[in-house]
Amino acid sequence: MHSSALSKIHLKIRLPMISRLFLLILLFKIASSSFSRNGSNRVVVIEEAYLNWIKQMGSLTHSLFKKGENKLKPCLTITVNKDPRSGDFVTIQKAIDSLPEVNLCRVVISIHAGTYREKVEIPATKAYVSLEGEGSDKTIIEWDDTADRLGLNGRPLGTFASATFAVNSPYFIAKNITFKNKAPLPPSGALGKQAVALRISADTAALVGCKFIGAQDTLYDHIGRHYFRECYIEGSVDFIFGNGLSLYEGCHLHAITNSYGALTAQKRESMLEETGFSFVNCKVTGSGALYLGRAWGTFSRVVFAYTYMDKIITPRGWYNWGDKKRELTVFYGQYECSGPGSDFGGRVPWSRELTQQEAKPFISLSFIDGYEWLSNLKL
């Protein structure tokens, strides 16, 4: 191979030496049937194979999701007010319980200002529920469960059941509400202190102008396609985590740790899973030393684009969860980010500074098929 061509490949493949060798060997095998005796042709084939690999890592065909068919015109509006004389219900859970077991039309639950201390869950069959608060600083839903707290069966709740608010139904919408887990910030290394403010375990959810307040594991972005717009998310360790396919647009991510923490822990487990987190036009601030993400899943996928990063972001940026093999399979990238924490020079070599072409699939509503189920939503 010509030395100039080799240097070009090394610039494009930002992987550690072992990873590069592994990838090059793999690409040689993939392309072996196309190799000619001409060395320059070999370089072209390897370069094309590598770009195809990047395309596959970034591809989002969403074949595993059905077409989103939202219902936005309300068939019913009910109110929740702590004053029983001024609303239909005094608790949010009772308002949800009043809906049909199989709900098939859009129901708007208008929640008046106040702090609602309750643990809330929306069952899987009650789709098309909208919650509308009077402002994220005025309408607050809070509880304080942690993963190690004992449930009614005498066993620890676990992270999943620690959520203050849990959504199991599709087409959920929330506007102008704070979801809060009041459990205190745990000491570094403490076990069983995961404390979820909101868990979304359903497809096609939109949350606008909301706040998610907690410490460890604040927002459980569990499964499904989700859209967060102009939200505030506060936490310490892995405070946005799960295996959702989610777009965060114009959100403020704020760390509250005095030691090491992590913003994301995305759990994509294979190349067949069409999941990942994308942060576009966001802002990262706070205290401590923060990783952009930890590779909870072997094929974890997270992208930051046009995002301001304060100096709290550790120069390396990403953590492999203690498993070097994951460095070969994760997809971590940033594009056109700014601020003192955005400098790509010190990043781990298995993350990427994306090109415009590579970033394109991650920075619009098409990332979550949003043009199908969000296009007529008044945000």
Secondary structure by P-SEA (a helix, b strand, c coil): ccaaaaaaaaaaccccaaaaaaaaaaaaaaacccccccaaaaaaaaaaaaaaaaaaaacccccccccbbbbccccbbbbbbccccccccccaaaaaaaccccccbbbbbbbcccccbbbbbbcccccbbbbbccccccbbbbbbbcccccccccccccccccccbbbcccbbbbcbbbbbbccccccccccccccccccccccbbbbccbbbbbccccccccccbbbbcbbbbbbcccccccccbbbbcbbbbbbccccbbbcccccccccccccbbbbcbbbbbbccbbbcccccccbbbbbbccbbbccccccccccccccccccccbbbbcccccccccccccccccccccccccccccccccccccccccccccc
